[in-house]
């Protein structure tokens, strides 16, 4: 369920605090990184500890995301590298620093922002509307109370407060936008010549060179460590649920009647005037006077403007204070009572005081009456929902039995297989980077290479490899990493040495010609190859030049303008391993006046995000410089 929230909390603020470039990736859950659950830690930021458990959980989430997202900028295998593990920890440290900064600056996440995040989560909705009954039922299945979950959501949102505040003050001028389009729409005239690959006059490679290369590149010729495991699997899809009786459906309907009704709802906006914790009487009075002044000025026409200028709720002020549709029981009691006692279109004349936040000016924009549906009308939907709920119950029960039996008989899967009537399956050999089929799941791979399975020979704990899919495993075979025999790789090494020799000759030849061109030599005569000319090459149309090596085009747009009308020739290695010479003869900047307003506005937004990201990173680095940070490398 937390994944739905993670998918909502995304964009560059998330990428910054994670410290891992997952720009198109959803914001992975950060909700547990600020509560230390064990005494040991991998990092300590002030008094806040980042536990090994939290750090490993973060890595596991990233592994799962990498396996599921084909556009992920990293793979599950990358997350085994020390440098990426360190980047993940650095991101968690940044999160902790932002939390501390929130406290120092008196920034808090309002109840309204938490409500908005939870209310917009599709996992808590019925027919597109938030359902309190569904919300409580889903959390109960996960062993969480609403208070626990709301605290996690609040913690997640808290790391965005400062980045969003910085973003809201970032400005991009027309000159900045013009400068970008002058570059983006720039056209270049260029010449290039592709040099033929040289031939070797001596293709002999002494055996001593092959052996020396083998020893110095032994990692390239080593068969990686592999394992095969036996495993038992419980799938919800394989469990037979059966048909519900009318009695069961009526009981289900009575329990979850709210799901099959359109609850009474209110569409509202608000302006929050924050009252600091432990506020003095003077501060309380000042906040009330400010709230009364805003309430007196507020009209439906200017409410959004007043919210943007005055509201202390950072989560809603940028949208004019919009809270969306709310149901009874979602807001705190004071806010709820005021909201559901108003008439459509009304704005509170007196500010509403809510605990832990401050004074609200509320505008009731629209209202919906409740509308319950009778049992007969929703019977088909009830049967479907009951079957799904019963399937989840049976699955959880079955998975729990599997976990218990595997733990009670750690040396073998046979007792659990016999007790539950499951077949013991055997995976193919796979390495730490995973494999085909079920070993493609990073959680499955992590469990197989964990110490209790790989070294101690025990059954694993229960591993969730998908929604409604769980396994336990036992080591079947372990092949340690081992160097391949020199005789088996001699031919490959010989060819690699020859390829490197050819590459060295090609580079030397290209550099020699470039040096002669710098003295005024003729490119066609020196290169002894045809010279191609391209006029008016546009950055936006590079992809259409399929007959030109991409490396040449990339290089052409990094070269300086011709000096005194004379181009500078440079060398570039193409994607096929050959070398080319390239020069720019003319540069014509783009004309920003020809760009449509919508395009300019879109770019301005992107530039604001980029500039805000850079400013936030600088802010985080400043926090790191003055903060007390300890990293336990031996626990990583």
C-alpha positions in Angstrom: 0.0 0.0 0.0 2.9 2.4 0.7 3.9 2.0 -2.9 0.9 4.0 -4.1 2.0 6.9 -1.9 5.6 6.6 -3.2 4.3 6.9 -6.7 2.6 10.1 -5.8 5.6 11.7 -4.1 7.9 12.1 -6.9 10.0 14.6 -8.9 13.3 16.3 -8.3 12.9 16.8 -4.5 12.7 13.0 -4.2 15.7 12.5 -6.4 17.8 15.0 -4.3 17.2 13.4 -1.0 17.6 9.9 -2.2 21.1 10.6 -3.6 20.4 8.1 -6.4 19.4 9.3 -9.9 15.9 7.8 -10.2 14.4 10.8 -11.9 11.7 8.9 -13.8 11.3 6.6 -10.9 8.8 7.1 -8.2 9.7 8.4 -4.9 10.7 5.3 -2.9 9.4 5.1 0.6 11.3 7.1 3.1 8.9 6.8 5.9 10.9 4.5 8.1 14.3 6.1 7.8 13.9 8.5 10.7 13.0 6.1 13.5 15.8 4.0 14.8 14.7 0.5 15.6 18.0 -1.1 16.7 20.9 0.0 18.8 23.5 -0.5 16.0 23.6 2.0 13.1 25.3 2.5 9.8 25.2 6.3 10.2 24.3 8.8 12.9 23.1 12.3 12.2 23.2 14.3 15.4 21.1 12.1 17.7 19.3 10.3 14.9 20.5 6.9 14.0 20.1 5.2 10.6 19.9 1.5 11.4 21.2 -1.4 9.4 17.7 -2.6 9.0 16.4 0.6 7.5 19.4 0.8 5.2 19.0 -2.7 4.0 15.3 -2.1 3.5 16.1 0.9 1.3 18.5 -1.2 -0.8 15.8 -4.0 -1.1 13.3 -1.5 -2.3 15.7 -0.2 -4.9 16.6 -3.7 -6.0 12.9 -4.5 -6.5 12.3 -1.2 -8.4 15.3 -1.9 -10.7 14.0 -5.3 -11.5 10.5 -4.0 -12.3 11.4 -0.9 -14.2 13.2 -1.4 -17.6 14.1 2.3 -17.6 15.8 2.2 -14.2 19.2 3.9 -14.3 20.8 1.1 -12.3 20.4 -2.7 -12.0 20.0 -5.0 -9.0 23.6 -6.0 -9.5 24.8 -2.3 -9.3 23.4 -2.2 -5.8 26.0 -4.7 -4.7 28.7 -2.2 -5.5 30.1 -0.3 -2.5 29.9 3.1 -4.2 26.2 2.8 -4.9 25.5 1.5 -1.4 27.3 4.6 -0.1 25.2 6.9 -2.4 22.0 5.3 -0.9 23.3 5.9 2.6 24.3 9.5 1.6 20.7 10.0 0.5 19.3 8.8 3.8 21.7 11.1 5.6 20.4 14.0 3.5 16.8 13.0 4.6 17.8 13.1 8.2 19.5 16.5 7.8 16.3 17.9 6.2 14.2 16.6 9.1 16.5 18.3 11.6 16.4 21.5 9.5 12.5 21.3 9.6 12.7 21.2 13.4 15.1 24.1 13.6 13.1 26.2 11.2 9.8 25.3 12.8 8.4 23.7 9.6 5.8 21.0 10.0 3.6 19.0 7.7 0.0 20.0 8.3 -2.8 17.6 8.9 -4.4 18.8 5.7 -1.4 17.7 3.7 -1.4 14.3 5.3 -5.1 14.0 4.6 -4.6 15.0 0.9 -1.9 12.5 0.4 -3.9 9.6 2.0 -7.1 10.7 0.4 -5.6 10.6 -3.1 -4.2 7.1 -2.7 -6.1 4.8 -5.1 -5.5 1.9 -2.7 -7.9 3.6 -0.2 -10.6 4.5 -2.7 -13.8 2.9 -3.8 -15.3 4.1 -7.1 -12.7 6.8 -7.3 -13.5 8.2 -3.8 -11.6 7.9 -0.5 -13.3 5.3 1.8 -12.5 5.4 5.5 -13.7 1.8 5.8 -11.4 0.6 3.1 -8.6 2.7 4.6 -8.9 1.1 8.0 -9.4 -2.4 6.6 -6.3 -2.2 4.4 -4.2 -1.0 7.3 -5.5 -3.7 9.6 -4.4 -6.3 7.1 -0.9 -4.8 7.3 -0.9 -4.7 11.1 -0.9 -0.9 11.2 -3.2 1.6 12.9 -4.2 4.8 11.1 -2.0 6.7 13.5 1.0 4.7 12.6 0.4 5.1 8.9 -0.3 8.8 9.1 3.0 9.3 11.0 4.8 7.5 8.2 3.1 9.7 5.6 3.9 12.8 7.6 7.6 11.8 7.7 7.6 11.2 4.0 6.1 14.5 3.2 8.4 16.3 5.7 11.5 15.8 3.5 9.8 17.8 0.8 9.1 20.9 2.8 12.4 22.7 2.3 12.9 21.6 -1.3 9.4 22.9 -2.1 10.1 26.1 -0.3 13.2 26.6 -2.3 11.4 25.8 -5.5 8.7 28.3 -4.8 11.3 31.1 -4.6 13.3 30.1 -7.7 13.0 32.5 -10.6 14.0 32.1 -14.2 14.3 35.3 -16.4 13.3 35.7 -20.0 17.0 36.1 -20.8 17.7 32.7 -19.3 15.0 31.1 -21.5 16.3 33.0 -24.6 19.8 31.8 -23.9 18.7 28.2 -23.8 16.7 28.4 -27.1 19.7 30.1 -28.8 21.7 27.0 -27.9 18.9 24.4 -28.4 18.0 25.7 -31.9 21.5 26.3 -32.9 22.7 25.0 -36.3 26.2 24.0 -37.3 28.0 23.4 -40.6 30.5 20.6 -40.1 33.0 18.4 -42.0 34.2 15.0 -41.0 36.1 12.1 -42.4 36.0 8.5 -41.2 39.5 6.9 -41.1 39.8 3.2 -42.0 41.0 0.8 -39.4 44.7 0.0 -39.8 45.9 -3.5 -40.4 48.5 -5.3 -38.4 51.7 -6.3 -40.1 52.5 -8.6 -37.2 49.7 -10.7 -35.8 51.9 -12.8 -33.6 51.2 -12.7 -29.9 53.8 -14.5 -27.7 52.5 -17.0 -25.2 54.1 -15.0 -22.5 52.0 -11.9 -23.4 48.9 -14.0 -23.3 49.7 -15.4 -19.9 50.6 -12.0 -18.5 47.4 -10.5 -19.9 45.4 -13.4 -18.3 46.9 -12.7 -14.9 46.4 -9.0 -15.0 42.8 -9.4 -16.1 41.9 -12.5 -14.1 38.5 -11.0 -13.1 37.4 -10.9 -16.7 38.1 -14.6 -17.1 36.5 -15.9 -13.9 33.3 -17.9 -13.7 31.1 -16.0 -11.1 29.8 -17.6 -8.0 26.5 -19.4 -8.6 23.9 -21.3 -6.5 20.9 -23.4 -7.1 18.1 -23.6 -4.5 15.2 -25.8 -3.7 12.1 -23.8 -2.8 8.4 -24.1 -1.8 6.0 -21.6 -3.2 2.6 -20.4 -2.1 0.5 -18.5 -4.6 -2.8 -16.8 -3.9 -3.9 -17.5 -7.5 -3.6 -21.2 -6.9 -5.8 -21.3 -3.8 -9.4 -22.3 -4.3 -11.8 -19.9 -2.6 -15.2 -21.4 -3.4 -18.6 -19.7 -3.7 -19.9 -17.5 -0.8 -23.2 -18.1 0.8 -25.8 -15.4 1.1 -25.2 -15.3 4.8 -21.5 -14.7 4.2 -22.3 -11.9 1.7 -24.7 -10.2 4.0 -22.1 -10.2 6.8 -19.5 -8.8 4.4 -22.0 -6.1 3.2 -22.8 -5.1 6.8 -19.1 -4.9 7.7 -18.0 -2.9 4.6 -21.2 -1.1 3.7 -19.3 2.2 3.3 -17.6 0.7 0.2 -20.9 0.4 -1.5 -22.2 3.9 -0.9 -21.4 7.4 -2.0 -20.5 9.0 1.4 -21.3 12.5 2.3 -18.5 14.7 1.0 -17.3 18.3 1.0 -15.0 19.9 -1.5 -12.9 22.5 0.4 -10.0 24.9 0.3 -8.3 26.4 3.4 -5.8 29.0 4.5 -3.7 27.9 7.5 -2.2 30.4 9.9 0.2 28.4 12.0 0.4 28.6 15.7 3.9 27.6 17.0 4.2 24.8 19.5 4.3 26.1 23.0 3.2 29.5 21.7 3.1 32.4 24.0 -0.2 34.3 24.6 1.2 37.1 22.4 2.0 34.7 19.6 -1.5 33.1 19.8 -3.1 36.5 19.7 -1.0 37.6 16.7 -1.9 34.4 14.8 -5.7 34.9 15.6 -5.6 38.5 14.5 -3.9 37.6 11.2 -6.4 34.8 10.6 -9.3 37.2 11.3 -7.9 39.8 8.9 -7.6 37.2 6.1 -11.1 35.8 6.8 -12.5 39.3 6.6 -10.9 39.8 3.2 -11.6 36.4 1.7 -14.1 35.9 -1.1 -14.5 33.0 -3.5 -12.8 35.1 -6.2 -9.7 36.0 -4.2 -9.4 32.9 -2.0 -6.8 31.1 -4.0 -4.6 34.3 -4.2 -4.9 34.8 -0.5 -3.9 31.1 0.2 -0.9 31.4 -2.1 0.3 34.5 -0.3 -0.6 33.7 3.3 -1.2 30.0 4.0 1.4 28.2 6.2 0.3 24.9 4.7 3.0 24.3 2.1 1.2 21.3 0.8 -1.8 23.2 -0.5 -0.8 26.8 -0.8 0.6 26.3 -4.3 -2.8 25.1 -5.4 -4.7 27.9 -3.8 -5.4 26.0 -0.6 -7.3 23.2 -2.4 -7.9 20.1 -0.2 -10.1 18.2 -2.6 -13.1 16.2 -1.5 -13.2 15.3 2.2 -15.4 12.9 4.1 -16.5 12.9 7.7 -13.9 11.6 10.1 -10.9 12.4 7.9 -10.1 15.8 9.4 -9.6 16.6 13.0 -12.8 17.1 15.1 -12.8 21.0 15.0 -12.1 21.2 11.3 -14.6 18.4 10.6 -17.4 20.0 12.6 -16.9 23.4 11.0 -16.7 22.0 7.4 -19.8 19.8 7.7 -21.8 22.6 9.3 -21.3 25.1 6.4 -23.4 25.8 3.4 -22.1 25.5 -0.2 -20.1 28.5 -1.2 -19.7 29.8 2.4 -16.3 31.0 3.9 -15.9 30.8 7.6 -16.3 34.2 9.2 -14.4 33.2 12.3 -11.1 31.2 12.0 -11.3 27.5 13.2 -8.7 26.5 15.7 -7.4 22.9 15.3 -4.8 21.3 17.6 -1.2 20.9 16.5 -1.8 23.3 13.5 -3.4 26.6 14.1 -6.2 28.7 12.6 -8.1 27.7 9.4 -10.1 29.9 7.1 -12.3 27.4 5.3 -14.1 27.8 2.0 -16.8 25.1 1.2 -16.7 25.0 -2.6 -19.1 22.1 -3.2 -21.0 19.3 -1.4 -22.3 15.8 -2.1 -25.0 14.0 -0.2 -24.5 10.3 0.8 -26.2 7.7 -1.2 -26.2 4.0 0.0 -26.8 1.2 -2.5 -29.1 -1.8 -1.5 -27.7 -5.3 -1.1 -29.4 -6.7 -4.2 -28.0 -4.0 -6.4 -24.3 -4.7 -5.4 -24.5 -8.5 -4.9 -22.3 -9.3 -7.8 -19.7 -6.8 -6.7 -20.0 -8.2 -3.1 -19.2 -11.7 -4.4 -16.2 -10.5 -6.3 -14.9 -8.5 -3.3 -15.6 -11.3 -0.9 -13.7 -13.8 -3.1 -10.7 -11.4 -3.2 -10.7 -10.8 0.5 -11.1 -14.5 1.2 -8.3 -15.3 -1.2 -6.0 -12.9 0.7 -7.0 -14.4 4.0 -6.3 -17.9 2.8 -3.0 -16.8 1.3 -1.8 -15.1 4.4 -2.8 -18.1 6.5 -1.0 -20.5 4.1 2.1 -18.4 3.9 2.2 -18.1 7.6 2.0 -21.9 7.9 4.8 -22.3 5.4 7.0 -19.8 7.3 6.4 -21.5 10.6 7.1 -25.0 9.3 10.3 -23.9 7.5 11.5 -22.3 10.7 10.7 -25.3 12.9 12.6 -27.6 10.5 15.5 -25.5 9.3 17.5 -28.3 7.8 15.1 -29.4 5.2 12.0 -28.3 3.2 10.5 -31.8 3.2 8.5 -31.6 6.4 6.8 -28.4 5.2 6.2 -29.8 1.7 4.6 -32.9 3.2 2.5 -31.0 5.7 1.2 -28.5 3.2 1.1 -30.8 0.1 3.5 -28.6 -1.9 6.0 -29.7 -4.5 9.7 -28.9 -3.9 10.9 -27.0 -6.9 14.6 -26.5 -7.9 15.9 -23.3 -9.5 18.6 -23.3 -12.2 22.1 -22.1 -11.3 22.2 -18.3 -10.9 24.7 -15.7 -9.7 24.4 -12.6 -7.5 23.1 -10.6 -10.4 20.1 -13.0 -10.7 19.0 -15.2 -13.5 16.0 -16.3 -15.6 12.6 -17.0 -14.1 12.1 -16.7 -10.3 15.9 -15.9 -9.8 15.2 -12.6 -11.7 13.6 -11.3 -8.5 16.2 -9.5 -6.4 14.5 -10.5 -3.1 14.8 -14.2 -4.1 18.5 -13.7 -5.0 19.3 -11.8 -1.8 17.7 -14.6 0.3 19.6 -17.3 -1.6 23.0 -15.6 -1.0 22.2 -14.7 2.6 24.4 -16.1 5.3 21.7 -18.4 6.9 21.0 -20.1 3.6 24.4 -20.0 1.8 26.8 -20.6 4.8 24.7 -22.1 7.6 22.6 -24.4 5.4 19.3 -23.4 6.9 15.9 -22.7 5.3 15.3 -19.1 4.5 12.6 -17.0 6.1 9.5 -16.3 4.1 10.3 -14.2 0.9 7.6 -12.2 -0.8 8.5 -12.4 -4.5 5.3 -10.7 -5.7 1.8 -9.8 -4.6 0.2 -13.0 -3.4 3.4 -15.0 -4.0 5.8 -16.2 -1.3 8.6 -18.8 -1.1 11.0 -20.3 1.4 14.2 -21.9 0.0 17.1 -24.2 0.9 20.5 -24.4 -0.7 20.8 -27.2 -3.3 24.2 -26.4 -4.9 26.9 -23.9 -4.5 29.6 -23.2 -7.1 32.2 -20.8 -5.8 33.8 -18.3 -8.2 36.7 -19.8 -10.1 39.1 -18.7 -12.8 38.6 -20.3 -16.2 41.5 -22.4 -17.4 44.0 -20.4 -19.5 43.8 -22.9 -22.3 40.0 -22.3 -22.6 40.4 -18.5 -23.0 43.7 -18.3 -24.9 42.1 -17.6 -28.3 39.8 -14.9 -26.8 42.8 -13.2 -25.1 44.9 -13.3 -28.3 42.1 -11.6 -30.2 41.7 -9.0 -27.5 45.4 -8.2 -27.5 45.3 -7.8 -31.3 42.2 -5.6 -31.1 44.0 -3.3 -28.6 47.0 -3.1 -30.8 44.8 -2.0 -33.7 43.1 0.5 -31.6 46.4 2.0 -30.5 47.6 2.3 -34.1 44.3 3.9 -35.1 44.5 6.5 -32.4 48.1 7.3 -33.2 47.2 7.7 -36.9 44.2 10.0 -36.1 46.3 12.2 -33.7 49.1 12.5 -36.3 46.7 13.7 -39.0 45.0 16.1 -36.6 48.5 17.6 -35.8 49.2 18.1 -39.5 45.8 19.7 -40.0 46.6 22.2 -37.2 49.6 23.3 -39.4 47.4 23.9 -42.4 47.4 20.5 -44.1 44.7 19.3 -46.5 42.3 16.9 -44.8 41.5 14.9 -47.9 45.1 14.4 -48.8 46.2 13.5 -45.3 43.3 11.2 -44.5 43.2 9.5 -47.9 39.5 9.1 -47.4 36.4 11.0 -48.6 35.4 14.1 -46.6 31.7 14.7 -45.9 30.1 18.1 -45.4 26.9 18.7 -43.5 25.2 22.1 -43.5 22.8 23.5 -41.0 22.8 20.5 -38.6 20.1 21.1 -36.0 20.4 19.7 -32.5 16.8 18.6 -32.6 17.3 16.6 -35.7 20.4 14.6 -34.9 18.4 11.4 -34.7 17.4 11.6 -38.3 21.0 11.5 -39.5 21.2 7.7 -39.3 24.1 7.5 -41.8 26.4 9.5 -39.5 28.0 7.9 -36.5 26.4 9.4 -33.3 29.8 10.0 -31.7 30.7 12.4 -34.5 27.5 14.4 -34.1 27.9 14.5 -30.3 31.5 15.7 -30.7 30.4 18.4 -33.3 28.2 20.1 -30.7 30.9 20.3 -28.1 33.5 22.0 -30.3 34.2 25.7 -30.0 33.2 28.2 -32.7 35.7 28.6 -35.5 38.4 31.1 -34.6 39.0 33.8 -37.2 37.0 31.7 -39.6 39.3 28.7 -39.2 37.9 25.5 -37.8 39.8 23.3 -35.3 40.0 19.6 -36.2 39.7 17.0 -33.5 39.6 13.3 -33.3 36.7 11.1 -32.1 36.3 7.4 -31.6 33.2 6.1 -33.2 30.9 3.5 -31.8 32.3 0.8 -34.1 35.8 1.3 -32.7 37.2 3.3 -35.7 38.4 6.9 -35.5 37.2 10.0 -37.3 38.3 13.6 -37.7 35.6 16.3 -37.3 35.5 20.1 -37.5 32.9 22.9 -37.3 33.0 25.5 -40.0 30.0 27.7 -39.0 27.7 28.3 -36.1 24.3 30.0 -36.3 22.4 30.6 -33.0 18.7 29.9 -32.8 16.0 32.6 -32.8 14.1 32.6 -29.5 11.4 34.9 -30.9 10.1 32.0 -33.0 9.4 29.8 -30.0 5.7 29.5 -29.0 4.7 30.7 -25.5 3.6 27.2 -24.4 7.0 25.9 -25.2 8.8 28.7 -23.4 6.6 28.2 -20.3 7.3 24.5 -20.3 11.0 25.2 -20.5 10.8 27.8 -17.7 9.3 25.2 -15.4 12.0 22.7 -16.2 14.7 25.3 -15.6 13.1 26.3 -12.3 13.2 22.7 -11.2 16.8 22.3 -12.2 17.9 25.5 -10.5 15.9 24.6 -7.4 17.5 21.2 -7.3 21.0 22.7 -7.5 20.1 25.2 -4.7 18.7 22.4 -2.5 21.8 20.3 -3.0 23.9 23.3 -1.9 21.7 23.7 1.1 22.1 20.0 2.0 25.9 20.2 1.6 25.9 23.2 3.9 23.9 21.2 6.5 26.4 18.3 6.1 29.3 20.7 6.6 28.1 22.0 10.0 26.3 18.8 11.1 27.6 16.0 13.3 27.6 12.9 11.1 29.2 9.5 11.9 29.3 6.6 9.4 30.1 3.1 10.6 31.8 1.6 7.5 32.3 -1.7 9.2 28.5 -2.2 9.4 27.9 -1.5 5.7 
